[in-house]
Amino acid sequence: MRFSAIETAEHWLSTPLFERVRPFASRIDAIASGEDDAAVAQRMAVVAFAIRVASAGLLFLSQAIIARWAGAFDYGIYVFVWTAMIILGSLSCLGFQTAVIRFLPAYRKNGETDLLRGLMTTSRLFVLAVATLIAVAGAAVVWLLGERIESYYVVPFVLAFTCLPMLALGEVLEGIARANNWPIRALAPTYIVRPTLMLAIVAATHVLGFEATASAAVFTAVVASYLTTILQLFVVSPDLGGTVPPGPRKTDLGQWVTVALPIFLVEGFFFMLTNADVLMVGFFRSPEEVAVYYAAVKVLALAHFVFFAVKTGVAQQFAANTAPEERAALRAFAGQTVGWTFWPTLAIGVVILVFGKFLLSLFGSGFTEGYPLLFVLIAGVVVRASVGPAESLLNMTGHQNACAAIFAIVLLLNIVLNMLFIPVYGLMGAAAASAIATVLEAALLLLFSYRRVGVVMFVWTPKRNAEAA
């Protein structure tokens, strides 16, 4: 039986009160059962938001427990190694994790099932092979150069490289699920299952009496990643078989790579930009300071999941409406997504600043030193939220080259500023570098979204989008 907010409200509320809540109930019903682009995107975004809310709690809890379990020094080593591995896992996909979101809806809409089958099979095999080669090469380089890097990084890095293929495969499976409008199957493995497994493995390791070291922390992440991706593979694959009838596969690898490589640059620059400050702190400062900075970043992540939720819900809708005759609707819809991103991010940012010191204290003594960093970092996040999922709009409408150029410029600025600021100003320098680069990113995305797509992706200009539509 289908749930109806209107019917439920009418049954339980008095007539005057029902008339007041009727517009909200109608909106809920429209999102829950609507088939238009806005309803589908909002439904995806709501589910993604709910998952990210739960995930934020799980990730925060798991990181706080690992920090207390391993101590600041070993936690800082773990943070540096695992951050590098998450970046490499995304880069190993060579852009295919987002290219499937671009091509799959179009193939389904046009009835090109041969290409659809070929894309789903090729993307998984291709990414798995590339990631395996990178993992073997990376582990070999770390082992051979062991005497030239800090000894406490060698074993954790070699351990982490063993799960790189699983991280990359998980990214592609997430992309395929997102392209099919399966938000739970797309996001739950990485954001719910993996941190839950990490908590369970850490608890088991502690009970069994293993020493709390950086290598042990990396080992828990490796095991959790393998189990998560294998589970995701067995969940997503049967569902794909049910939506696509059996038949021949057609491969258009040249076209896919042509689109995927610029997206690879965008995703690579984006991940590097998102994590550049953590990596740069790892190069210039001690593991203890890396731990403090990363704890502040994890608290900040509570504000990031709004942007992520909206991006998850709208990317495939952008991709499905790229035809010239659909451009007006695309502009109007894209303009709406900015408000969905900005206002919740602003509200969460304020809450973080109020409770930030307490949240940092959960990581252990000394971590509250990162509280002043939150003011600078959150300012950058709020400015970034004011342009919504602009990079998704550019990527999904064929302007991935421009998007790649934007992130390359911003990443270069971020690295240069970190190199200048961190030696002089320490962790506050890293936070300032990240915030300044983020402001430039927002400005460039705003400019290119307007020039290339005709959409003013800014929170205080909704009427101009409507007029342009």
C-alpha positions as CSV (number, residue, x, y, z in Angstrom):
1,M,0.0,0.0,0.0
2,R,1.5,3.4,-1.0
3,F,2.0,5.9,1.7
4,S,0.2,9.3,1.2
5,A,1.2,12.3,3.3
6,I,-2.0,14.1,2.2
7,E,-4.3,11.2,3.2
8,T,-2.4,10.7,6.5
9,A,-2.6,14.4,7.4
10,E,-6.3,14.6,6.5
11,H,-7.1,11.5,8.7
12,W,-5.2,12.6,11.8
13,L,-5.4,16.4,11.8
14,S,-8.3,18.8,12.4
15,T,-9.6,20.7,9.3
16,P,-7.9,24.1,10.1
17,L,-4.5,22.4,10.8
18,F,-4.8,20.2,7.8
19,E,-5.3,23.2,5.5
20,R,-2.1,24.6,6.9
21,V,0.0,21.5,6.3
22,R,-1.6,20.6,3.0
23,P,1.1,22.3,0.8
24,F,3.9,20.6,2.7
25,A,2.1,17.2,2.5
26,S,1.5,17.7,-1.2
27,R,5.2,18.4,-1.7
28,I,6.2,15.3,0.1
29,D,3.8,13.2,-2.0
30,A,5.2,14.8,-5.2
31,I,8.8,14.0,-4.2
32,A,7.9,10.4,-3.1
33,S,5.9,9.4,-6.2
34,G,6.7,12.0,-8.9
35,E,8.4,10.9,-12.1
36,D,9.6,14.3,-13.4
37,D,13.3,15.2,-13.2
38,A,12.9,17.4,-10.1
39,A,11.0,14.7,-8.2
40,V,13.5,12.0,-9.1
41,A,16.5,14.2,-8.2
42,Q,15.0,15.3,-4.9
43,R,14.1,11.7,-4.0
44,M,17.7,10.7,-4.8
45,A,19.0,13.7,-2.8
46,V,16.7,13.0,0.2
47,V,17.9,9.4,0.4
48,A,21.5,10.4,-0.2
49,F,21.2,13.0,2.5
50,A,19.7,10.5,5.0
51,I,22.6,8.1,4.2
52,R,25.2,10.8,4.6
53,V,23.6,11.9,7.9
54,A,23.9,8.3,9.2
55,S,27.3,8.0,7.6
56,A,28.6,11.2,9.1
57,G,27.9,9.8,12.6
58,L,29.4,6.5,11.8
59,L,32.5,7.9,10.2
60,F,33.0,10.4,13.0
61,L,32.6,7.7,15.6
62,S,34.9,5.3,13.8
63,Q,37.6,8.0,13.4
64,A,37.3,9.2,17.0
65,I,37.6,5.6,18.2
66,I,40.6,4.9,16.0
67,A,42.3,8.1,17.2
68,R,41.8,7.2,20.8
69,W,42.8,3.6,20.2
70,A,46.0,4.3,18.3
71,G,47.0,7.6,19.7
72,A,47.8,10.9,17.9
73,F,51.1,9.8,16.4
74,D,49.9,6.5,14.8
75,Y,46.5,8.0,13.9
76,G,48.3,10.7,12.0
77,I,50.2,8.1,10.0
78,Y,47.0,6.2,9.3
79,V,45.3,9.4,8.2
80,F,48.1,10.3,5.8
81,V,48.3,6.8,4.2
82,W,44.6,6.3,3.9
83,T,43.9,9.7,2.5
84,A,46.5,9.0,-0.2
85,M,44.9,5.7,-0.9
86,I,41.4,7.1,-1.3
87,I,42.7,9.6,-3.8
88,L,44.5,6.9,-5.8
89,G,41.4,4.7,-5.7
90,S,39.4,7.4,-7.4
91,L,42.2,8.2,-9.9
92,S,42.5,4.5,-10.8
93,C,39.1,4.6,-12.3
94,L,40.4,7.0,-15.0
95,G,37.0,8.8,-14.9
96,F,34.8,5.8,-15.7
97,Q,33.0,6.1,-12.3
98,T,31.4,9.3,-13.6
99,A,31.4,8.5,-17.3
100,V,28.9,5.7,-16.6
101,I,26.6,8.3,-15.1
102,R,26.9,10.3,-18.3
103,F,26.4,7.4,-20.8
104,L,24.1,4.9,-19.1
105,P,20.9,7.1,-18.9
106,A,21.3,8.2,-22.5
107,Y,21.8,4.6,-23.7
108,R,18.7,3.5,-21.8
109,K,16.6,6.5,-23.1
110,N,17.7,5.8,-26.7
111,G,17.2,2.0,-26.4
112,E,20.9,1.2,-27.1
113,T,21.0,-1.8,-24.9
114,D,24.0,-3.4,-26.6
115,L,26.1,-0.4,-25.7
116,L,24.6,-0.3,-22.2
117,R,25.6,-3.9,-21.5
118,G,29.1,-3.3,-22.9
119,L,29.5,-0.2,-20.8
120,M,28.6,-1.9,-17.5
121,T,30.9,-4.9,-18.2
122,T,33.8,-3.0,-19.7
123,S,33.9,-0.3,-17.0
124,R,34.2,-2.8,-14.2
125,L,36.9,-5.0,-15.8
126,F,38.9,-2.0,-17.1
127,V,39.0,-0.2,-13.7
128,L,39.9,-3.4,-11.9
129,A,42.8,-4.1,-14.3
130,V,44.1,-0.5,-14.1
131,A,43.9,-0.3,-10.3
132,T,45.7,-3.7,-9.9
133,L,48.6,-2.4,-12.0
134,I,48.8,0.8,-10.1
135,A,48.7,-1.1,-6.8
136,V,51.5,-3.4,-7.7
137,A,53.7,-0.6,-9.0
138,G,52.9,1.6,-6.0
139,A,53.7,-1.1,-3.4
140,A,57.0,-1.9,-5.3
141,V,58.1,1.7,-5.3
142,V,57.4,2.2,-1.6
143,W,59.2,-1.0,-0.7
144,L,62.2,-0.2,-2.9
145,L,62.5,3.4,-1.6
146,G,61.9,2.3,2.0
147,E,65.2,3.8,3.1
148,R,64.4,7.2,1.6
149,I,61.1,7.8,3.4
150,E,60.1,7.7,7.0
151,S,60.3,4.1,8.2
152,Y,56.9,4.3,9.9
153,Y,55.2,4.9,6.6
154,V,56.5,1.8,4.7
155,V,54.4,-1.0,6.1
156,P,51.1,1.0,6.2
157,F,51.5,2.1,2.6
158,V,52.3,-1.5,1.4
159,L,49.3,-2.8,3.3
160,A,47.0,-0.1,1.9
161,F,48.0,-0.7,-1.7
162,T,46.6,-4.2,-1.4
163,C,43.0,-2.9,-1.4
164,L,43.4,-0.3,-4.2
165,P,41.5,-2.5,-6.7
166,M,38.6,-2.8,-4.3
167,L,38.4,0.9,-3.8
168,A,38.4,1.6,-7.5
169,L,35.8,-1.2,-8.3
170,G,33.6,0.2,-5.5
171,E,33.7,3.6,-7.1
172,V,32.5,2.3,-10.5
173,L,29.8,0.2,-8.8
174,E,28.6,3.3,-7.0
175,G,28.5,5.2,-10.4
176,I,26.5,2.4,-12.0
177,A,24.0,2.4,-9.2
178,R,23.6,6.1,-9.2
179,A,23.0,6.1,-13.0
180,N,20.2,3.6,-12.3
181,N,18.7,5.9,-9.6
182,W,19.5,3.4,-6.9
183,P,20.7,5.7,-4.1
184,I,20.8,3.1,-1.3
185,R,22.8,0.5,-3.3
186,A,25.1,3.3,-4.5
187,L,25.9,4.9,-1.2
188,A,25.2,2.5,1.6
189,P,28.2,0.2,1.0
190,T,30.8,3.0,1.2
191,Y,29.1,5.3,3.7
192,I,27.3,2.8,6.0
193,V,28.7,-0.7,5.6
194,R,32.4,0.1,5.4
195,P,32.6,2.3,8.6
196,T,30.4,-0.2,10.4
197,L,32.7,-3.0,9.5
198,M,35.7,-0.9,10.5
199,L,34.2,-0.3,13.9
200,A,33.5,-4.1,14.3
201,I,37.1,-5.0,13.2
202,V,38.7,-2.4,15.5
203,A,36.6,-3.8,18.4
204,A,37.6,-7.3,17.6
205,T,41.3,-6.3,17.3
206,H,41.2,-4.6,20.6
207,V,39.4,-7.6,22.3
208,L,42.0,-10.0,20.9
209,G,44.8,-7.9,22.3
210,F,46.5,-6.7,19.1
211,E,48.8,-3.7,19.5
212,A,47.2,-0.4,18.5
213,T,49.5,0.8,15.7
214,A,49.2,2.7,12.4
215,S,49.6,-0.6,10.5
216,A,46.8,-2.2,12.6
217,A,44.5,0.8,11.7
218,V,45.3,0.5,8.0
219,F,44.7,-3.3,8.2
220,T,41.1,-2.7,9.6
221,A,40.5,-0.3,6.7
222,V,41.8,-2.8,4.1
223,V,39.7,-5.7,5.4
224,A,36.6,-3.5,5.6
225,S,37.1,-2.3,2.1
226,Y,37.4,-5.8,0.6
227,L,34.3,-7.0,2.4
228,T,32.3,-3.9,1.4
229,T,33.2,-4.0,-2.3
230,I,32.5,-7.8,-2.6
231,L,29.1,-7.3,-0.9
232,Q,28.4,-4.4,-3.2
233,L,29.3,-6.4,-6.3
234,F,26.9,-9.2,-5.3
235,V,24.1,-6.7,-4.6
236,V,24.4,-4.5,-7.7
237,S,25.1,-7.2,-10.4
238,P,21.9,-9.2,-10.0
239,D,19.9,-6.0,-10.1
240,L,21.5,-5.0,-13.3
241,G,20.6,-8.4,-14.8
242,G,17.0,-7.7,-13.9
243,T,16.8,-4.2,-15.6
244,V,18.7,-5.1,-18.8
245,P,17.6,-8.1,-20.8
246,P,20.3,-10.6,-21.9
247,G,21.9,-10.0,-25.2
248,P,25.0,-9.0,-27.1
249,R,27.5,-6.4,-25.8
250,K,28.9,-3.6,-27.9
251,T,32.0,-1.8,-26.8
252,D,32.8,1.8,-27.8
253,L,35.9,2.1,-25.7
254,G,37.3,5.0,-27.8
255,Q,34.2,7.2,-27.2
256,W,34.1,6.2,-23.5
257,V,37.8,7.0,-22.9
258,T,37.4,10.3,-24.8
259,V,34.8,11.4,-22.4
260,A,36.2,9.7,-19.3
261,L,39.7,11.1,-19.5
262,P,38.7,14.8,-19.0
263,I,36.4,13.6,-16.3
264,F,39.4,11.7,-14.8
265,L,41.2,15.0,-14.7
266,V,38.2,16.7,-13.1
267,E,37.8,13.9,-10.5
268,G,41.5,13.7,-9.9
269,F,41.9,17.5,-9.4
270,F,38.8,17.5,-7.2
271,F,40.0,14.7,-5.0
272,M,43.5,16.3,-4.8
273,L,41.9,19.6,-4.0
274,T,39.7,18.2,-1.4
275,N,42.6,16.4,0.3
276,A,45.5,18.6,-0.7
277,D,45.7,20.3,2.7
278,V,45.8,17.0,4.6
279,L,48.6,15.7,2.3
280,M,50.6,18.9,2.5
281,V,50.3,19.0,6.3
282,G,51.7,15.4,6.2
283,F,54.7,16.6,4.2
284,F,55.5,19.6,6.3
285,R,54.4,18.7,9.9
286,S,54.5,15.8,12.3
287,P,52.0,13.0,12.4
288,E,50.5,14.5,15.6
289,E,49.7,17.7,13.8
290,V,48.3,15.7,10.8
291,A,46.0,14.0,13.3
292,V,44.7,17.3,14.7
293,Y,44.1,18.8,11.3
294,Y,42.4,15.7,10.0
295,A,40.1,15.7,13.1
296,A,39.0,19.2,12.2
297,V,38.4,18.1,8.6
298,K,36.3,15.2,9.8
299,V,34.1,17.6,11.8
300,L,33.9,19.8,8.8
301,A,32.7,16.8,6.7
302,L,29.3,17.1,8.5
303,A,28.7,20.2,6.4
304,H,29.9,18.6,3.2
305,F,27.3,15.9,3.0
306,V,24.6,18.3,1.9
307,F,26.5,19.2,-1.3
308,F,27.3,15.5,-1.8
309,A,23.6,14.5,-1.4
310,V,22.4,17.1,-3.9
311,K,25.2,16.2,-6.4
312,T,24.2,12.5,-6.1
313,G,20.6,13.3,-6.9
314,V,21.0,15.6,-9.8
315,A,24.0,14.4,-11.9
316,Q,22.0,11.8,-13.8
317,Q,19.2,14.2,-14.4
318,F,21.6,16.7,-15.9
319,A,22.9,14.0,-18.2
320,A,19.4,12.9,-19.3
321,N,18.5,16.5,-20.4
322,T,21.3,17.6,-22.6
323,A,19.4,17.7,-25.9
324,P,19.0,21.2,-27.4
325,E,15.2,21.1,-27.0
326,E,15.6,20.3,-23.3
327,R,18.1,23.1,-22.5
328,A,15.5,25.5,-21.1
329,A,14.2,22.8,-18.7
330,L,17.8,22.0,-17.8
331,R,18.6,25.6,-16.9
332,A,15.5,26.0,-14.7
333,F,16.2,22.7,-12.9
334,A,19.9,23.5,-12.4
335,G,19.0,26.8,-10.8
336,Q,16.8,25.0,-8.2
337,T,19.7,22.8,-7.1
338,V,21.7,25.7,-5.8
339,G,19.2,26.5,-3.0
340,W,19.0,22.9,-2.1
341,T,22.7,23.0,-1.4
342,F,23.4,26.4,0.2
343,W,20.8,26.9,3.0
344,P,21.2,23.5,4.7
345,T,25.0,23.8,4.4
346,L,24.9,27.2,6.1
347,A,22.7,25.9,8.9
348,I,24.9,22.9,9.6
349,G,28.0,25.2,9.5
350,V,26.6,27.3,12.3
351,V,25.8,24.1,14.3
352,I,29.4,22.9,13.8
353,L,30.8,26.1,15.1
354,V,28.7,26.0,18.2
355,F,29.6,22.4,19.1
356,G,32.9,22.1,17.3
357,K,35.1,22.1,20.4
358,F,33.1,19.3,22.0
359,L,33.2,17.2,18.8
360,L,37.0,17.6,18.6
361,S,37.4,16.6,22.2
362,L,35.9,13.2,21.4
363,F,39.1,12.4,19.4
364,G,41.2,12.7,22.6
365,S,43.2,15.3,24.5
366,G,44.9,17.9,22.4
367,F,42.6,17.7,19.5
368,T,40.6,20.8,20.5
369,E,43.6,22.8,19.3
370,G,42.0,22.4,15.9
371,Y,38.9,24.4,16.9
372,P,40.0,27.8,15.5
373,L,40.6,26.1,12.1
374,L,36.9,25.3,11.8
375,F,36.0,29.0,11.4
376,V,38.2,29.4,8.4
377,L,37.4,26.0,6.8
378,I,33.6,26.5,7.2
379,A,33.7,29.9,5.6
380,G,35.2,28.2,2.5
381,V,32.6,25.5,2.5
382,V,29.7,27.9,2.7
383,V,31.0,30.0,-0.2
384,R,31.4,26.8,-2.2
385,A,27.8,25.8,-1.4
386,S,26.6,29.1,-2.8
387,V,27.1,27.8,-6.4
388,G,25.6,24.3,-5.8
389,P,26.6,21.3,-7.9
390,A,28.0,23.5,-10.7
391,E,30.8,21.0,-11.6
392,S,28.2,18.3,-12.2
393,L,26.3,20.6,-14.5
394,L,29.5,21.2,-16.5
395,N,30.5,17.5,-16.6
396,M,27.1,16.2,-17.6
397,T,26.6,18.8,-20.3
398,G,29.8,18.1,-22.2
399,H,32.0,20.8,-20.7
400,Q,34.2,18.5,-18.7
401,N,37.4,20.0,-20.3
402,A,36.5,23.4,-18.8
403,C,35.8,21.8,-15.5
404,A,39.1,20.0,-15.5
405,A,40.9,23.3,-16.2
406,I,39.1,25.0,-13.3
407,F,40.1,22.3,-10.9
408,A,43.7,22.3,-12.2
409,I,44.0,26.0,-11.6
410,V,42.5,25.8,-8.1
411,L,44.6,22.8,-7.2
412,L,47.8,24.6,-8.3
413,L,46.9,27.6,-6.2
414,N,46.0,25.4,-3.2
415,I,49.4,23.6,-3.4
416,V,51.4,26.9,-3.8
417,L,49.5,28.5,-0.9
418,N,50.0,25.5,1.3
419,M,53.7,25.5,0.6
420,L,53.9,29.2,1.5
421,F,51.6,29.2,4.4
422,I,52.2,26.0,6.3
423,P,55.9,26.5,7.2
424,V,55.1,30.0,8.5
425,Y,51.6,29.7,10.0
426,G,51.3,25.9,10.6
427,L,47.8,24.4,10.6
428,M,46.1,27.7,10.3
429,G,48.1,28.3,7.1
430,A,46.7,25.1,5.7
431,A,43.2,26.1,6.6
432,A,43.6,29.5,5.0
433,A,45.1,28.1,1.8
434,S,42.2,25.7,1.5
435,A,39.6,28.4,2.1
436,I,41.2,30.8,-0.4
437,A,41.4,28.1,-3.1
438,T,37.7,27.2,-2.4
439,V,36.6,30.7,-3.0
440,L,38.4,30.8,-6.3
441,E,36.8,27.5,-7.3
442,A,33.3,28.8,-6.6
443,A,34.0,32.0,-8.6
444,L,35.3,30.0,-11.6
445,L,32.5,27.5,-11.6
446,L,29.9,30.3,-11.4
447,L,31.6,32.1,-14.4
448,F,31.9,29.0,-16.6
449,S,28.4,27.6,-15.8
450,Y,26.9,30.9,-17.0
451,R,29.1,31.2,-20.1
452,R,28.9,27.6,-21.2
453,V,25.4,26.5,-20.1
454,G,23.6,29.8,-19.6
455,V,22.8,29.0,-15.9
456,V,23.6,31.5,-13.1
457,M,24.6,28.9,-10.4
458,F,24.4,31.3,-7.5
459,V,22.1,31.2,-4.5
460,W,20.8,34.8,-4.7
461,T,19.9,34.9,-8.4
462,P,17.1,32.4,-9.0
463,K,15.0,34.8,-11.1
464,R,17.6,35.2,-13.7
465,N,17.6,31.4,-14.3
466,A,13.9,31.3,-14.7
467,E,14.0,34.2,-17.2
468,A,16.8,32.4,-19.1
469,A,14.7,29.3,-19.3
